Amino acid sequence: MKTDKKAALQEAQKVLDFIIKEELTDVEKDQIVKDSIENFNENVNPGWLNYRKSVSTNEAFVEWEDSVETFKDLYGNEFIDCLGGFGIYTCGHRNPEILKYVQAQLNRYALHSQELVDPLRGYLAKILAMATPGDLQYAFFCNGGAEAVEMALKLARLALGKHYYISTVNGFHGKSYGAVSMGGKGTYRKPYLPMIQGVQHVEYGDADAAEKAIKNLIAVGETVAAMIVEPIQGEAGIILPPEGYLKRLREICDQYDVCLIFDEIQTGMGRTGTMWACEYYDVVPDIMTFGKAFGGGVMPITGIIARPHLWTEEIKENPWILGSPTFGGNPVCCAAAIATLKFMLETDLPRQIAEKGDYMMNKLKVLQEKHPILVEVRGKGFLIGLEYPTPEIGWAVSKGLFKRRIMTGGTLINSKTNRIEPPGIISYETIDTIIQRLDETLAEVEEESMQERN
């Protein structure tokens, strides 16, 4: 395609007119749908729309607006959000108590000069240290979850001067090169082999296997920098740790001078019923990653927080050696994160999520007894997995819920499991609606499966 700056200008103006208009005509809505399909196929990825078949059949639903518990497409079809942007919307969609501070900061200045002191980054780091367990103290802010994982891995090597990493089978830590090297599913690793060297995977939940891997590496002259683990495995299908597992990992890492990294990008910020999942399990990691809901569902911001002994003289003398993301810790995102922490602490949102999660889990257990295709219900807080006998049945349930205007999603590693991950501010009335529509969907899928067998 030849460069056509005049056409690019016209297209940009057309789109900005769509954005700024209070109301769109039916013709304009139809145009956006048509354009969206064409743009994804021609300029994003031709496979993307096919991938979304798990929730829509031949229709193209174009997301256009949202509020609190729900979002709407261009034509005003409203969906209850039971996916939460894979954990982004713990505080809801466009929470006004967060949005107002972001708008105020945006009206003052949006990005930082990179040279002067940006105060909100310091304020956020201080508040975060106050809101995290143990002696976690020094924070580093970036933009995406995988980037936060990269910073955690780099910090462990910098601080300890060691090399190997221990990760878990079926773990998920993102898709950048270092993060996917830690990942525990071959599908995501094979296209990029050979990965970063010096990584061993052990079974999640088996602390003895982790200790054996560390001991064997040391015995043959290697050094181990860190073990990285999700307190609750998310993309593996919402897998909870066995009792005492995380505490035992803490003891092992202390014994062999290995940095313990908890990936709390999905489990943190109240998602599992405590501010951080590690608080429930009474374990303080050396480094903790965070993200997803950290920006309040309004702005993208992630990062790490670490214990002070890891901030070595080398890092103090060369503060850029760990990383220097241009947009990391920018003022608008920091304003969003500060407002998010305030909202969560002020409303005790984690406690609300714990109570609502128990309420929802009890109702889901009743459905499990009623519907044989619902093999297992597991989770904590509002991080819940529903497992079915086959991926096909899971997809059919997702489609049935979507037809009934409930948005859910699968998990990347265990395709038999669908996740229930709604906003933490969701009402009990809405939970009852979700349960009722899930009940209808399960009955429908069971009947269809029976007809297919006959």
Disulfide bonds with the S-S distance in Angstrom:
none
